[in-house]
Amino acid sequence: MLAAELSPVLAFGFDAPALLWWGLALGGLPLVIHLLGRRKYRETNWAAMRFLLEAVRKNSRRLRIEQLVLLAVRTLILLLVVAALSGPRVADLGAFLRPRQPAHKIIVIDASLSMGLQIGEVSLFQEAKAVARRIVERGQPGDVFNLVRLSNIPPAVMIPTPAYETGQVIAEIEQMQLPHGLGDLPGCLAQVDSLLKLARDVPQKEVFFISDFQRATWTPATADEAAQLKQRLSAIDQAGRLVLVDVGQADKANVGLTALDVLDAFVTTARPARFRAVLRNFGDEPVTGRLLELAVDDLVVDQRSVDLAPGGEVVEDFSIPLTSAGERRVQARIQSDALPLDDRRWAIVPVRDRIRVLCVDGGGSRSAGGRSTDYLTLALAPSGSATRATAGGAGRSQIEPTVVSEGELQAIDLSLFDCVFFCNVRLFTERESQIVEAFLQSGGGVVWCLGDHVSPENYNQVLYRQGAGCLPAHLGDRQGDAGRRETVFSFDPRDYAHPIVNPFQGNPDAGLETTQTYNYIRATLAPQSAARVVLAFDSGDPAIVAGGFGRAKTVLVTTSVDERWGTWPLWPSFLPLVHEIVHYGVSGRWGERQRLVGESLTETLPATAADVDAAVVTPDGQMQTTRIQPGEETSSFVYDVTPVEGVYEVSFAHPVSRTQLFAVNVDPRESNLARIDREELAGELLAGVEFAYETDSSGDESTLGAAADAGRDVRLARWLLYALLYLVFTEQLLAWDFQTGLWLLCPLVPVATRIFSRP
């Protein structure tokens, strides 16, 4: 052990080796002068000299020793001068001789969700904080500290300015809370790189990473990210010392809820809501009898016992009647294990008693007194009549249609509706296009149904705008001839892949494929368009195209919804297909209530909501206020602080005057506790980087402290100058009074001389 401590002493060098060799030659000059200055004696017999020779013989040994000591001291003085000027340095003086030099210590604590793993009564995050406290407490006088949190939840840097007061650093460590997000290693290393440039008066740099080294955090997602991480870690190695402290637990099993999905695009009181919970066993042992509960507004509505194979996944579907309208909180939860933060998930379900649909009539039907919206409103509300915009009455159907003419569009408040159908509307003005796009940005759905009055040129110019507008496809020429009806087109459902037509799969009696169409307007999708063909004609041209505009849904029907261009409105498939289009269209309005930890809560509001406050109540009961930002056509609500899982309640002031709930859940990647070990780190991410790796987090200073201080580049010039001054003073005292000077040079030598000189 002692040999291991002293062996680094041999690792030394000099800043000016040439000066050292010249100095060694100069240091030999006193010896040369001494040898040349020796006098030559001629022996002459003289009687009186016998007495003098006898006296000299008695003191000759003492005189020779004194001269040799003075010669050695003077030679050493010259050698020390040269050695100090040559700048000697040593890599390490060993554990017992290591000097106390101040260091700039950057402590990084992993604050990803996996650090919430409970080991007995404490979590890994609490253990990491204890290790950080020990590093600070073992700091030397003059040490400075920065504290960084390895998390995608801001702030990443907890102590941005180098702190000299250890009490301040320890207090900041004690106040740290574990967020429920991911570990952001690229962002953390960028922050560490910036902090290394601080405290320039303290050149010794040390970076500590205290982590469980979970693969989700320490494995690069791409080759470019891996190259970037290696470059950052290599820069830390060049700037100072890198120390990895592993507080993780090997082979720790975990069962987590990885998903809670609402299967219905839009939930109403008319039919049960469908949910899907997904559980996964991340361990190597089977799990039996794990209790799964589903609760609505904190009331348990279903319970199941689940068995999971090693590494297996189980999907459980629920169908729950929600008989009252409003914002409903749905929670799935399992029995808690060592990582309780992933044992529950939330979903927010806005339940409506009816869907409000606005039908804009753009042209009359061939039938006397009919409109192009007649069949549509009958399909939307088969048991009740549609209302006029001014009536405000409710029909008896789940869907409540309201009919207006195209000239009334600008006078209607679209925010009162969930979906808008434009039926055979001739053209749109720029102002009407802005109104429609503002409605889409707020999450409402829009359906364009074409007809003989439609101007494709106007639609392309005002609504499509070369793919930048809200129309999902470019309109071309009219196909077929409804007057002669010589050419008949049928629907092609294209394997029923889209959600709108998927319910028709396996139901040939619905008549979807036997519908006859005589006219349609050809639609063309751009090569890079995100829109999809829902239903096609047997000619290959699209019949229904579904697209998006922001989070909203848009649907283009290339034929009419009256009997002028075909028999579709008279066919059994018309009513269910219209209902599926409505449910798809309104899904964007309420489908953005689920978030992951760290993601922003956003909502698009009417322009009248500009410059009003929104109050946000977090899951821990704290209230914060944020300002709604105004825009040209709409206002925006953005809330960025979502550090923990749970339900966030947002209340909008007048004129919006409503409350919305958002569910924030943990990222399922954090549920996998698989770790990356030292060998993998050294072979991949830290290849070519020197680092210390510690696993004994409770060890004494000989482990963690030694790892932190090892490898310092120590310069010895200052100590050599101190020794030089001491020898200069000692040489003067030796020349004046050798006995007194000898006591100063080495107290043991005079004592030994007296002992051995006694008769």
N, C-alpha and C positions, 0 to 999 in steps of 0.2 A: 504493500500500500504506500509506504514512504517512497519507494523507488518510483512509483507511478506519479507521485506528487512532485518529485524533484527532477524527473526526466525532462520536463519542458524547459528547464533552465538553460539547456544547451541550445535552444532555438533562439539565437540572437544574431545581430548584425550591426553594421555601422553605416551612418549616412555619408561619411567621407573616409573611405578606407585608405586612400592614398595619403591623406594627412596623417593617418595612424602610423603608417610605415616610416614616414619621415620623423614623426615624433619618437618612435622607438629608437631610431638612430640617434636622435638628439638626447634621449634619455641615457644613452651610454657615454656621453661626453664626460660627466663627472668621474666615471671609472677610468677613462683614458687619461684625463688630467691627473688623477691620483697616481696612476702608475708611472706616468712620465715625470711627475714631480718628486718622486722618491730620490733622495740624495745618495751619492756614492761616497762611502766612507773608506779612508785609507788607514789601515791598521798600523799603529805605532806603539811600541812598548813604552809605557810611562807609569811609574810607580803609583802616582796619585790617582791615575785613572781606575785602578782596581776598586777603589772605594765608590767612585761614581758609577762604574759598571754594576757593582753590586746593588746600588740603589735603583738604577734603571731596570735591572733584571727583576726586581721585586714588583715594579709597577708596569712592566711591559705588557702583561696579559690584559690588565685593565685598560691601558691606553689603546691597544689594538681593538678591543671590543667597542670602545667608545667611538673610535674612528670608523669602524665598520657600520655601526648603528647610524652615525651621522651621514655616512655615504649612502646607506640604504634609504634614509628619509629624504635626502636631497634628490636622489634618483627617482624615488616614488613621486615627489612633487612634480618633477618634469613630466613623468609618465601620466599623471592625473590631468595635467593641463592639456596634453595632447589627446588623451582619451575623451575628455569632456568636449573638446572642440570637434572631435570626429563624430559626435552624435550617436553613442551606442544605444541600442534598443533591444528588448527581449520580448518574445511572444508571451511568455507566462513565467511567473516566479514560483509557481506551485501554490498549493492551498495554504501552506503555513507562512509563506513570505509574500503573499499577494498584497499589493498596495491598495489603499482605500482611495479610489478615484471616483469622482461623481459621474453619473451616467444619466442619459435621457432615456427613460423607460416608457414604452408605449404598450399598454395592456389592452388586449382585445378579448372580450368575453363573448362567447357564442350565445346569442339570444334567440335562436330559432326554436320552433315549437318542440322539437325533440328533446331539448334541454329541460322540459318539464317532466321528464321521466322520474318517477318516484323510486328512490332506493331507501327503503325503510321509512324514516320520518322526514327525510330531506330529499329535495330534487337535485338533479344534476346542475341546474342553474344556481341553486344555493351553494352547492359544493364549489362551483366555479368562482362565485363571489368570495368564498372563504380563501381559495387559493390566491385570488387577486389581493385580498387584504394581507396575506402573509408576504407577498412580494413587496408590497408597499412598506410594511412594518420592518422588513429586513433591509430596506434601502439605507444607503450611507448618507452622511451629511453632504449636501450639495446636489443630491439626486433630484431630477425633475420628472414629472409624470404627465402622460396623456391617457385618457380612458376612451375606448372605442367599443361600440356594440355591433356585433356581427348579426345584422338583421336587415330585412328589406323595409322595416318600419322606421321612419325618421323619428328623432335625429340619430344619425350613426355615431357622431362624435359627442360623447358626453362631457368631456373636458377638452375644449378646443385650444385653450391657451396653456402652455406648459406650467404646471403647478408645482411649487416648491414646498407647500405645506402638506405634509402627509395626512394631517387630520382632515383637510378639505377633500383629499382624494378618497380616504376611507369613508367619509360621510357620503360622497357621491356614489360609491360602490354600494353602500347600505341602502340607498334610495332607489337603486335600479330595480325595475320591474320587468318581468318576462312578458314580452308581447307574444302574440299567437301567429306570427308570420313565418316566412322562410328565411334562410340564411343567404345573404347577398355577398358572396365572396369577392366578385369583381369590384363591386362598389366599395367594400371594406378595404381592399388592398389599395384602391385609389386614394382613399382617405389617409391610410397609413403612409403612403408615399408623400403626401403633402405634409403630414406631421413630422416626418423625418427631416424636413428642411427647416424646422423651427429649432430654437435653443442652440444656435450656432456656437455659443460659448461653451457648450458641453459636447465635445466631439464624439464621446463614447455613446453609441446608440444600441439599444436592446429592444426587441419586439417580442412580446409574449402572446401566443395564441392559446387560450384556454377553451377547449371544445370537446365535444363527444365524437368529432370527426365522422359525422353521418355522411353517407354517400350522397344524399340529396344535396348537401351543401358543398362537399369537397370534390365532386366529380364534375368536370366541365361538360357543358351541354353540347358544344361544338368544337371542332378542331381550332377554329379561330379564337374561341374563348380560352382553350387550353394554352395556346401560344401566348395570349395576353397575360394569363395568370402566371405562367412560368417566367415571363419577363418581369413582372412585378415582384415575384418572390426572389428572383436573382438580384434585383435592385436592392431589396432589403438586406440580402446577404452581403452585398458589397458595402452597404452603408453601415452595417453593424452586425449584431448577433441575433439570430432567429432561434427562439425557444418555443417548442410545442409541448403543451401540457395536456395530456389526455385524461379526462375525467369520465369517459364513457364506460359503458358496461357491455361486455361481449355476450353475444347470443341471447339477447333479451327479446322475448316474445311479445307480441302485441296484436290485439284485435281492434280494428277501427271501423267506424262508419265512414265510408268514402264518398257516398252520394245520397242525397234525398231530392228526387226530381218530382216536379208536378207534371204529369203526363198530359193534362189538358191545356191547350193553348189559352183557353178562356173558361173560367169557372162561373157557373150560374147555380141558382138554387133549384133549377129544374131537374138536374141530374147529378148523381154522386161524383165527387171529385176523385181522380185517380192519382195515386202516389207510388213511387218506387224507391225503396231503400236498398242500398248495396253495402254489404259487410264483407270484410276481407280479413283473413288470418295471415299475418305476416310472420308467424313463427313456424317452427319445424315439428310441432306437436299438434295433434287434433284437439279441437275445442268442442265440447258437447254441452248442451243445455244452456247456452247463453241466451238470456232473456232480452227480447226486443220489444220495445213499446212505441206506440204512436199516440201522440197527444195533440189535441186541438185546443188552443187557449188554455193550456195547462191541465186539461181534463183528458185522462187516458181513455182512448176510444178503441184500442186494439192491442193485444199482447200475443207474442209468439215465442216459442222456444226454438232456437236455431243451433244446428250443428255445423261445424266448419272443419274441413280436411286441412292438413298441413299445407300452407300456401294457397288455400282455396278461397273461393269467393261465392257468396250466396246473394241472390237477388230476391227480394220480397216485395210483392205488389199489394197495394191496399186500395179499396174503394170505399170512400167515406162520404155519407150524405152531409152536406153543409146547407142547412135549411134557412139560415139567416144571412142577409147581405152584410157586407163590411169587410174590413181588413182582418183576416184570420191568421193566427200564429200556429203553425204546424211544426211539431218537433218529433224527431225520431231519436231514441236513446237506447243504449245497451248498458249492461252492468259495467261499472267502472273497473279498470285494471290499473297497471302501473303508469300508463299514460292516459289520464282521464280527459285531457283536452280534446281528444278525437273520438270520444264515446257519445257524442251527440251532434246533431245537425238540425238547422232550422230551415223553414221555407215560409215565405209570406204569400198568402193566397187572397187576392182581392176578389170577393164573391159579389156578383151582381144579381139582382132579382130580374133584370131584363137588359137587353142590348139595344141601344138607341142607334138607329140607322137612318141617315138622311139620303133620300132618293131625289136626284136632280133630273127633272124631265126636260129633254132637249128637243123632242119632236113628237108629233102625233103618230098614232098607229093608223093602219089602213082601215080598221074597223071604225064605224061611226061613233064619235064621242069618246074614243079610246085614247090612251096615252101610252108612250113607250115604257112606262114604269108599271103598268097595270098588272102584268103577269108577275113582275118582280115583287111588288108589294103583297100580292096574293100568296106567293111562295114564302115570303118572310113572315107573314101573319095570316096563316090559313084560317084561323078561328076568329079573327077579328079584323076590322077595317083599319086602314092606315089613317093617320091624322094629318091635318094641315099644320104648317109651321106655327100658326097662331093659336091652334087649339090647345096644345099642351096636354091633351088627355092621354091616358094610357090604355092601350089595347089589352086584350086578354091573352096575347101570345107572349112567349118568352122574348121574342124580338119585336121591338116597337119601331115600325117604319114611319117616317115623316116625309111627305112629298112636297117639293117646291119646283118652280120653273127655273130655267137657267138664268133668267133676268133677276131673280131674287137672291142669287148666290152671295153677292157682296154684302147684303143686309143681314145674313144669317151668321150667328155666332157658332162656328164649327166646334168649339171646345165643349159644347153641350152634347156632342154625339161621339159615338165610338167608331163608326165607320160611315163612309160616304160612297154612294154609287152614282156615277155620272152616266146617264143613259142617253145615247144618241145626241149628246151635246155638240152643237155645230163647231164652235171654236172657243178659245180661251184668250182673254187679254193678259197682258203682263201682270196687272194687279191681281187678277183672279189666280194666276199661276203662283204668285207670292202667297196668297191666302191658303192655297192648297198645300204648298210646301211647308208653311208654318204649322198647319194641322198635322202633316206627316212628322215633322220634327218633334211634335208633342206626343207622338206615339200612335196617333189615329191611323186607321186603315183606309185606303182609297181603292175603289174598283172602277175601271173604265170599261163600259160596255159600248161597243161601236154600233153604227147603223148608217142608214143612207144619208143622214144630214151631216155626218162627220167630215171635216176637212183634214185629210192626212197631212197636208202641207203645214197647216197651222199647228197641229199636234206636234209635228217634228220640230218646228221652229221654237215654239213656246214651252212645250212640256218635255220633249226628248232632249233637245239641245246637244246633239252629238254624244249622247250618253251621259251628260253631266246633269240632266234634269231628273224629274221624278217618274217619267214614263219609262217602263222597263224595256221597250223595244221600239225600233224604228218602223214606221208605217209605210207601206208601199201601195200598189195598185189593188183595186177591188177585183176579187175572183168570183166567177160564177154569174148566173143570171137568174134572179128570183122570179122575173116575169115569165120566162119560158120554162124554167125548171127542168132543163134538159140534162144538166149536170148536177148530180147529188153527191154531197160529201158526208162521210161518216166520221165519228170520233175514234181516235186511236189512243187508249189510255197509257200506252208506253209502260207496260208491266206494273201499272198502278204504284209507281215508286214514290210519287209525291204525296204528302199528307192530305191534300185536298181530295184526291181520287182514291187513296188507299182503302177507305171503307167500302168501295164498290167491288173490291177484289173478291172473287168467289160468289158474286151475286149477279148472275146473268139476267135475272128477271127485272133488274132495275132499269134496263133499257138504255144504258149509257152508250153501248156500241151500236145500237140500232137507230139512234137519233139521226134525222135527216136535216141537212143544212144546204141551202141553195146559194148563199152569198157570204163572203167574209172578206176582210181586208188583210192582205198579206203582211205579216210582221217578221222582222229580221232582228236577231240578237247580235250584238257586237261580239267579236272574237273573245275579248277578255271580260265579258259581262258576267256578273254574278247571278243574273236572272236565270230561271229554269223554265223549261217547257213543261207545264202540268198536264196538258191534254192537247193532242195534235189531231189534225185531219188526216184522212187516209192519203191525201196528196202530199203529206210530209210537212205542210205548213202548220205553225202553231195555232191552236184554238184558244188556249188559255196560257198566259205567261205570268209567273209569279216572280216578283223582284223585291227589292228593299230600298228604302231611302232613310239612311241613318238606322235607327232601330225599328222604324215603322215598316209595314208590309204594304206592297202595292200589287194589284192584280189587273191584268189586261185581258179582256174577253174580246176576241177579234170579230165576233158575229153579234147579232142583236139579241136582246132578251124579250122581244115580242115576236109575233108570228110572221112578220114581213119577210125575214130572211131564212126561215126554216120552221120546222115543227118542234124544235127543242122545248119552248115554253109549254107545249101541250103534252110533253112526254113525262113518264113517271120519274125519270132521272133528274128533272129540272129542280124540283123542290129540295131534295137532299143535297144536290150539288151546290145550290145557292147557299144553303145553310153552312156547308163546309167552307165555302168561300168567305162567308161572314166570320166564322170562327177563326179562320186563318188570318183574315185581315185585322181583326181586333187583338190578335195575340201580341202584337208589338206594344200595345198600350200598357199592358200590365206584366209583360214578360221580363222586365229588367229589375226585379226586386231581389234577386239573389246575387250576392257578391262574395268574393274571397277576402280574407283579411289583408289589409293594405290597399285594396282597390277603392276607388272613389265612389261616393254616392252621387248620382246625377239625376236631374229631372229637367225637362224642357217645359217652360210655362208660357202663358200668353204674354205679349208685350206689355200689357197693363200691370203685370206683376213686377215691373222694374223698380229697383230701389226700395224693396220691402225686406223685412227680416224673416229668416226661417230659424226656428228653435229646434235644436237637435238634442235629444235625450239619449245618452249612450247606455250600453247594457249595465254599467255599474251605477246608473242613476244620476250621473252628472249631466248638467245642461250647458250647452254652448250655443252661441248665436252666430249665424253667418249671414252675409248680405247676398241677395240675389242680383246677378249681374245682368244689366239690360243689353238687348241686341236690337237690330233693325226691325225684325219681324217677331222675334220671340225673346224671352228671358231665360237665363240658365241658372240652375242651382247646382253647385258643386261643393261637396264636403269631402276633404281628403283624409281626415283623421279617423281611421278605422283600425286601431291596433289590436283589438280583441274581438273574439267571436261573440255572437249574440244578436239580439234584435235592436235596431236603431229606429227611433221614432222621430219623424220630421214633421213639424207643424208649420204651415205656411200662413202668414198673416193675410189680412184683407188686401186686395180683392180676391185672392185665391181661396183663402179660408177653408183649408182642408188639411187632414193629417194622413201621412203615408208612412208605412213601415217598410224597413229593409232588413233582410236576413244576411248576416255576414258569417261565413263559415271558414274553417281552417282548410288549408290546402292539403289534399290527401297524400301528397308526396312526403309530408312530414311524418306520416304514420309508419312508414317503413324505416325501422331502426337499424338497418344494415350499415356497417361501419367500414371505413377504409383504414387498414393497418399501416404500421410504420414502413414495412417493406414496399407496399404499393405506393406510398407517398414518395419514398426515396427513389423508386424506379420510374415514376411517371411525373407527377406534378412538381416534385422537388428534385428532379434529376440534375446533378451537378451543383446543387445548393447544399452548403454546410448548415446543419441545424442540430440543436439538442432536442432530445425527445424524452419527456418525463411522464411516467404513469403513476408514481407514488405521490399523489397530491397532498398527502398528509405528512410527507417526509420532513426531516429537519433541514437545517441550512446546508449541510454537507451534500444534499442531493439537489434541491431546487436552487438554493443559493449558489452552490458551486457551479451549477450549469449556467447560471446567469453571469457569473464573473469570469468564467473560463475564456481564454482566448484573447485577453486584452493585450494590446500592443503598448508595452511600458517603455518609456524613455528614461535613461539613467543619467543624463547629463547633469541634472540638478543635484542628484545625490553625490556625484563625483566632485562637483564644485564645493559642496559642503565639506567633504573629506579633504579637499585641497586646502581650504582655509584652516582647518584644524591642524594639518601637518605643517603649514607655514608657521603658525604660532608655536607649535611644538618644537620645530627645528631651531627657532631663535632661543627658546628656553634651554634646549640641549646644549647649544653652543655656549650659553652663559653659565649654566649650572647643570651639569649632566645628570646628577642624581635627581634633582627636582624635575627636570624634563622627562627623565625616565619614568618617574611616577605618573606623569601626565600621559605619556605614550602608552605605557602598559603597567599597571600597578603590580602585577604578579612578578615581573622581572626583578625589581629591586629586592623583593622579599626572598625570591629564590637565590639571588646572589648572596645575600647575607647568610642564608642558611648554609649554602655550600662553601662559603669562605671561612666559616668557623673552624678553628683548629680541632 
